[in-house]
Amino acid sequence: DEDGTVTELRGTIDPETRGATAPDGRSPEGTLHWVSAVHGVPFEARLYDRLFEVPAPDAREEHFTGFINPDSLNVQRGVLEPAVRDLAADQRVQFERQGYFWPDPDDSTPDALVYNQIVPLRDTWGDEDRLTQAELEQRRREKEERKERQRERSLKGKTDPVKNLDDAQQNRFERYHEALGLSRNDAATIAGEDALAGFFDAALEHYDAPEPLANWTVNELLGALKDRTVADLPFDPEAFASLVRLVDTDVISTRGADEVFTELVENGGSPEAIVDEHDLRQVDDTEALRPTVRAVLDDHPDEVARYRDGKKSLVGFFMGQVMEETNGAANPELARELLQDELDA
């Protein structure tokens, strides 16, 4: 913005490189780890530094309390992957670029996670700040050489998935890829498994949206199958198509869709009935959502003050709180709009 504060990041992604794969030897410029403010879990992180500012405070003439480090405890708030809820209560975790953390045995609860830093990581970015231009250039060349070797190894071990398809599967692949517009990998994945392709084709008859159906088939359905086949599922293609339609038309959020899908995989049933039973329909009415937004802000006055002092990134924290309060049913765009209206008022 006008004050130089970063308010938005824009970039492009190559979906074929998801999961650290590099088809055809391609190599993205960078890998970004991010956590969704909508689906993530808010938490408190306690970062610890030296208790005293000098090595031997008791050896000084002044009282040792005069050397206490005011920054020995730094409390930060952030958002974690939802998977942390499934971790054991005492499991150690590593947060990217921060260090190793442990849940506070007294203060951390499932609804209000608190993590204590136990081992910090070395700040390699600080090291780069001290390098000369020649050293930085040498490091850059070495990195490029490693990336080139990685590309060569990737190409050497890669086989084109389409080559393993028989004639009927090849024809199916071409229809998926050329006529329906599916990505090469998704088309080959579905076409290569006859039962899965039959399930996908049947779902298409109930909801003619090839790409959303393919995304859910490859990214969700395949993972849920594990050792089963689609014939073992407690739901049929029509129910699957109904779920995809619900999320694709914004009747439910992605988070709500995950909950519905989990219920389908475990017990079957009607997606619409599950949505109504768990009250998962997106709240997209301004007047219905505004009281929740105001309640969240009233419950976190310190964070509101920090936001208004310039810590604009806290909008993600507030988003997480709103989504928690609404069980993921709040329309994310509307929630963000209302939050910013209230915060900037």
C-alpha positions as CSV (number, residue, x, y, z in Angstrom):
1,D,0.0,0.0,0.0
2,E,1.0,3.7,0.2
3,D,2.9,3.0,3.5
4,G,4.9,0.2,2.0
5,T,3.1,-2.6,3.8
6,V,2.7,-5.8,1.9
7,T,-1.0,-6.5,1.6
8,E,-1.2,-9.1,-1.1
9,L,1.1,-11.6,-2.9
10,R,0.5,-12.7,-6.4
11,G,2.1,-15.5,-8.3
12,T,1.6,-18.4,-10.7
13,I,1.6,-22.1,-9.9
14,D,2.4,-25.2,-11.9
15,P,-0.2,-27.8,-10.6
16,E,1.8,-30.6,-12.2
17,T,4.6,-30.1,-9.7
18,R,2.4,-30.6,-6.6
19,G,3.7,-33.0,-4.1
20,A,7.4,-32.2,-4.9
21,T,7.2,-34.0,-8.3
22,A,8.9,-32.5,-11.3
23,P,7.4,-34.0,-14.5
24,D,9.5,-33.7,-17.6
25,G,12.3,-32.3,-15.5
26,R,10.6,-28.9,-15.0
27,S,11.8,-27.0,-11.9
28,P,9.7,-24.3,-10.3
29,E,11.4,-21.1,-9.2
30,G,10.4,-21.8,-5.7
31,T,8.3,-23.8,-3.3
32,L,5.9,-22.0,-1.1
33,H,4.6,-23.5,2.1
34,W,1.4,-21.8,3.3
35,V,-1.5,-22.4,5.6
36,S,-5.1,-21.5,4.7
37,A,-6.5,-18.9,7.1
38,V,-9.9,-20.4,6.3
39,H,-9.1,-24.0,7.1
40,G,-6.2,-23.6,9.4
41,V,-6.2,-23.9,13.2
42,P,-5.3,-20.7,15.2
43,F,-2.7,-21.2,17.9
44,E,-0.3,-19.3,20.2
45,A,3.4,-19.8,19.9
46,R,5.8,-18.9,22.8
47,L,9.4,-18.2,21.6
48,Y,12.1,-18.2,24.3
49,D,15.4,-16.4,24.3
50,R,18.2,-16.0,26.9
51,L,16.8,-15.0,30.3
52,F,19.6,-12.5,31.0
53,E,21.3,-10.0,28.7
54,V,24.8,-10.9,30.1
55,P,26.5,-14.3,30.6
56,A,27.0,-14.0,34.4
57,P,24.5,-11.7,36.0
58,D,25.3,-12.8,39.5
59,A,28.9,-11.7,39.0
60,R,28.0,-8.1,38.5
61,E,27.7,-5.5,41.2
62,E,24.2,-4.6,40.3
63,H,21.3,-6.9,41.3
64,F,20.8,-9.7,38.8
65,T,17.2,-8.6,38.1
66,G,18.6,-5.5,36.3
67,F,20.0,-7.8,33.6
68,I,16.8,-9.7,32.7
69,N,16.2,-9.8,29.0
70,P,12.9,-8.1,28.2
71,D,12.6,-10.2,25.0
72,S,13.2,-13.6,26.7
73,L,9.5,-14.4,26.0
74,N,8.0,-13.5,22.7
75,V,4.3,-14.6,22.3
76,Q,3.1,-14.8,18.7
77,R,-0.2,-16.0,17.2
78,G,-0.5,-17.9,13.9
79,V,-2.3,-20.6,12.0
80,L,-1.4,-24.3,11.7
81,E,-2.4,-27.1,9.4
82,P,-5.6,-28.8,10.6
83,A,-3.7,-32.1,11.0
84,V,-2.2,-30.8,14.3
85,R,-5.5,-31.7,15.9
86,D,-4.8,-35.4,15.2
87,L,-1.3,-35.3,16.9
88,A,-0.6,-36.9,20.3
89,A,-0.9,-34.4,23.2
90,D,2.9,-34.5,23.8
91,Q,4.2,-34.8,20.3
92,R,7.1,-32.6,19.3
93,V,6.7,-30.7,16.0
94,Q,8.9,-28.6,13.7
95,F,7.5,-25.3,12.4
96,E,9.1,-24.2,9.2
97,R,12.0,-21.8,9.7
98,Q,11.3,-21.4,13.4
99,G,12.4,-24.5,15.2
100,Y,11.0,-27.4,17.3
101,F,8.0,-26.9,19.5
102,W,6.1,-28.8,22.2
103,P,2.5,-28.4,23.3
104,D,2.3,-26.6,26.7
105,P,1.2,-29.3,29.1
106,D,-0.8,-26.9,31.2
107,D,-2.1,-24.2,28.9
108,S,-2.7,-26.0,25.6
109,T,-6.2,-27.3,24.9
110,P,-7.8,-28.8,21.8
111,D,-9.7,-25.5,21.3
112,A,-6.8,-23.2,22.2
113,L,-3.5,-24.6,21.2
114,V,-0.3,-23.3,22.8
115,Y,3.1,-24.4,21.6
116,N,6.4,-23.7,23.4
117,Q,9.6,-23.4,21.4
118,I,12.2,-25.9,22.6
119,V,14.9,-25.7,19.9
120,P,15.3,-22.7,17.6
121,L,16.6,-23.1,14.1
122,R,19.6,-21.2,12.8
123,D,18.7,-18.1,10.8
124,T,20.4,-18.9,7.4
125,W,18.8,-15.8,5.9
126,G,20.8,-13.7,8.4
127,D,24.0,-15.6,7.2
128,E,23.2,-14.5,3.6
129,D,23.0,-10.9,4.7
130,R,26.6,-11.1,5.8
131,L,27.9,-12.7,2.5
132,T,29.8,-10.7,-0.1
133,Q,28.4,-10.4,-3.6
134,A,30.9,-12.9,-4.9
135,E,29.9,-15.4,-2.2
136,L,26.3,-15.0,-3.0
137,E,26.9,-15.5,-6.7
138,Q,28.9,-18.7,-5.9
139,R,26.0,-20.0,-3.8
140,R,23.6,-19.2,-6.6
141,R,25.6,-21.1,-9.1
142,E,25.9,-24.1,-6.8
143,K,22.1,-24.1,-6.3
144,E,21.5,-24.0,-10.0
145,E,23.9,-26.9,-10.5
146,R,22.0,-28.9,-7.8
147,K,18.7,-28.1,-9.5
148,E,20.1,-29.2,-12.9
149,R,21.2,-32.6,-11.4
150,Q,17.8,-33.0,-9.8
151,R,16.1,-32.4,-13.2
152,E,18.4,-35.0,-14.8
153,R,17.6,-37.6,-12.1
154,S,13.9,-36.8,-12.4
155,L,13.9,-37.3,-16.2
156,K,15.9,-40.5,-15.9
157,G,13.4,-42.1,-13.5
158,K,10.2,-40.8,-15.1
159,T,8.0,-42.8,-17.4
160,D,5.1,-41.4,-19.3
161,P,2.0,-42.8,-17.6
162,V,0.1,-42.8,-20.9
163,K,2.5,-45.4,-22.3
164,N,1.3,-48.0,-19.9
165,L,-2.3,-47.7,-21.0
166,D,-3.9,-50.3,-23.3
167,D,-5.8,-49.3,-26.4
168,A,-9.1,-48.9,-24.7
169,Q,-7.6,-46.8,-21.9
170,Q,-5.6,-44.8,-24.5
171,N,-8.9,-43.9,-26.2
172,R,-10.4,-43.0,-22.9
173,F,-7.4,-40.9,-22.0
174,E,-7.7,-38.9,-25.2
175,R,-11.4,-38.2,-24.5
176,Y,-10.7,-37.1,-21.0
177,H,-7.7,-34.9,-22.0
178,E,-8.8,-33.6,-25.4
179,A,-12.6,-33.4,-25.2
180,L,-13.1,-32.9,-21.5
181,G,-10.1,-30.7,-20.9
182,L,-8.6,-32.7,-18.0
183,S,-4.9,-32.3,-17.2
184,R,-2.6,-35.0,-18.7
185,N,-1.9,-36.5,-15.3
186,D,-5.5,-36.5,-14.1
187,A,-6.7,-38.0,-17.4
188,A,-4.1,-40.7,-17.3
189,T,-4.8,-41.5,-13.7
190,I,-8.5,-42.0,-14.1
191,A,-8.3,-43.6,-17.6
192,G,-5.7,-46.2,-16.3
193,E,-8.1,-47.7,-13.8
194,D,-11.2,-49.2,-15.4
195,A,-13.4,-49.3,-12.3
196,L,-12.4,-45.7,-11.3
197,A,-13.1,-44.5,-14.9
198,G,-16.5,-46.1,-14.8
199,F,-17.3,-44.4,-11.5
200,F,-16.1,-41.1,-12.9
201,D,-18.2,-41.4,-16.1
202,A,-21.3,-42.3,-14.1
203,A,-20.7,-39.2,-11.9
204,L,-20.5,-37.1,-15.0
205,E,-24.0,-38.1,-16.0
206,H,-25.3,-36.5,-12.8
207,Y,-23.1,-33.4,-12.8
208,D,-21.5,-32.4,-16.1
209,A,-18.4,-30.6,-14.6
210,P,-15.4,-32.7,-15.7
211,E,-12.6,-30.7,-14.0
212,P,-14.1,-30.4,-10.5
213,L,-15.2,-34.1,-10.6
214,A,-11.7,-35.1,-11.8
215,N,-10.0,-33.0,-9.0
216,W,-12.1,-34.7,-6.4
217,T,-11.6,-38.1,-8.0
218,V,-7.8,-37.9,-8.1
219,N,-7.2,-35.8,-4.9
220,E,-9.8,-37.1,-2.5
221,L,-11.5,-40.3,-3.8
222,L,-8.3,-42.2,-4.6
223,G,-6.8,-41.4,-1.2
224,A,-10.0,-42.6,0.5
225,L,-10.0,-45.9,-1.3
226,K,-6.7,-47.2,0.2
227,D,-7.0,-51.0,-0.2
228,R,-10.6,-50.9,-1.4
229,T,-12.2,-50.5,-4.8
230,V,-14.9,-48.1,-5.8
231,A,-17.3,-51.1,-5.6
232,D,-16.7,-51.3,-1.9
233,L,-17.7,-47.6,-1.2
234,P,-20.9,-47.0,0.8
235,F,-22.0,-44.3,-1.7
236,D,-22.6,-44.3,-5.5
237,P,-21.5,-41.9,-8.3
238,E,-24.7,-39.9,-7.9
239,A,-23.9,-39.1,-4.3
240,F,-20.3,-38.2,-5.2
241,A,-21.5,-35.9,-8.0
242,S,-23.9,-34.3,-5.6
243,L,-21.1,-33.5,-3.1
244,V,-18.9,-32.0,-5.9
245,R,-21.9,-29.9,-7.1
246,L,-22.5,-28.6,-3.5
247,V,-18.9,-27.3,-3.1
248,D,-18.5,-26.2,-6.7
249,T,-21.6,-24.0,-6.5
250,D,-20.6,-22.6,-3.1
251,V,-23.5,-24.1,-1.2
252,I,-20.8,-25.4,1.2
253,S,-17.2,-24.4,1.8
254,T,-14.2,-26.7,1.1
255,R,-14.0,-27.3,4.8
256,G,-17.6,-28.3,4.9
257,A,-17.1,-30.6,1.9
258,D,-14.3,-32.4,3.6
259,E,-16.6,-33.1,6.5
260,V,-19.3,-34.4,4.2
261,F,-16.9,-36.5,2.3
262,T,-15.5,-38.1,5.5
263,E,-19.1,-39.0,6.5
264,L,-19.8,-40.4,3.1
265,V,-16.7,-42.6,3.1
266,E,-17.5,-43.9,6.6
267,N,-21.3,-44.3,6.5
268,G,-22.6,-43.4,3.1
269,G,-25.8,-41.4,2.8
270,S,-27.1,-38.3,1.1
271,P,-24.7,-35.3,0.9
272,E,-27.6,-32.9,1.1
273,A,-28.9,-34.6,4.3
274,I,-25.4,-34.6,5.8
275,V,-25.1,-30.9,5.1
276,D,-28.4,-30.1,6.8
277,E,-27.7,-32.5,9.7
278,H,-24.4,-30.8,10.5
279,D,-25.6,-27.2,9.5
280,L,-22.8,-26.9,6.9
281,R,-24.5,-24.6,4.4
282,Q,-22.4,-21.5,3.8
283,V,-23.6,-18.4,5.7
284,D,-23.6,-15.8,3.0
285,D,-26.1,-13.5,4.5
286,T,-24.5,-10.3,5.7
287,E,-26.8,-9.6,8.6
288,A,-26.6,-13.2,9.7
289,L,-22.8,-13.2,9.7
290,R,-22.1,-9.7,11.1
291,P,-22.9,-10.6,14.8
292,T,-20.4,-13.4,14.7
293,V,-17.7,-11.1,13.2
294,R,-18.3,-8.5,15.9
295,A,-18.3,-11.1,18.7
296,V,-14.9,-12.4,17.4
297,L,-13.4,-8.9,17.5
298,D,-14.9,-8.2,20.9
299,D,-13.2,-11.4,22.2
300,H,-9.8,-10.3,20.9
301,P,-9.3,-6.6,21.8
302,D,-5.5,-6.9,21.9
303,E,-5.3,-8.3,18.3
304,V,-7.8,-5.6,17.1
305,A,-5.5,-2.9,18.5
306,R,-2.4,-4.5,16.9
307,Y,-4.3,-4.7,13.5
308,R,-5.2,-1.0,13.8
309,D,-1.6,-0.2,14.6
310,G,-0.6,-1.7,11.3
311,K,-0.4,-5.4,11.8
312,K,-2.7,-6.1,8.8
313,S,-1.7,-9.7,8.6
314,L,-3.9,-10.4,11.6
315,V,-6.9,-10.5,9.4
316,G,-6.0,-14.1,8.8
317,F,-6.2,-14.8,12.5
318,F,-9.6,-13.2,12.7
319,M,-10.7,-15.2,9.6
320,G,-9.7,-18.4,11.4
321,Q,-11.7,-17.4,14.5
322,V,-14.8,-16.7,12.4
323,M,-14.5,-20.0,10.6
324,E,-14.2,-21.8,13.9
325,E,-17.3,-20.0,15.3
326,T,-19.3,-21.0,12.3
327,N,-17.9,-24.5,12.0
328,G,-16.5,-23.6,8.6
329,A,-19.8,-22.5,7.2
330,A,-19.1,-18.8,6.8
331,N,-18.6,-17.6,3.2
332,P,-14.9,-16.7,3.3
333,E,-15.1,-13.8,1.0
334,L,-18.0,-12.3,2.9
335,A,-16.3,-13.0,6.2
336,R,-13.2,-11.2,5.1
337,E,-15.2,-8.2,3.8
338,L,-17.1,-7.8,7.0
339,L,-14.0,-8.2,9.1
340,Q,-12.2,-5.4,7.2
341,D,-15.3,-3.2,7.4
342,E,-15.4,-3.6,11.1
343,L,-11.7,-3.3,11.7
344,D,-11.2,-0.3,9.4
345,A,-14.3,1.5,10.7
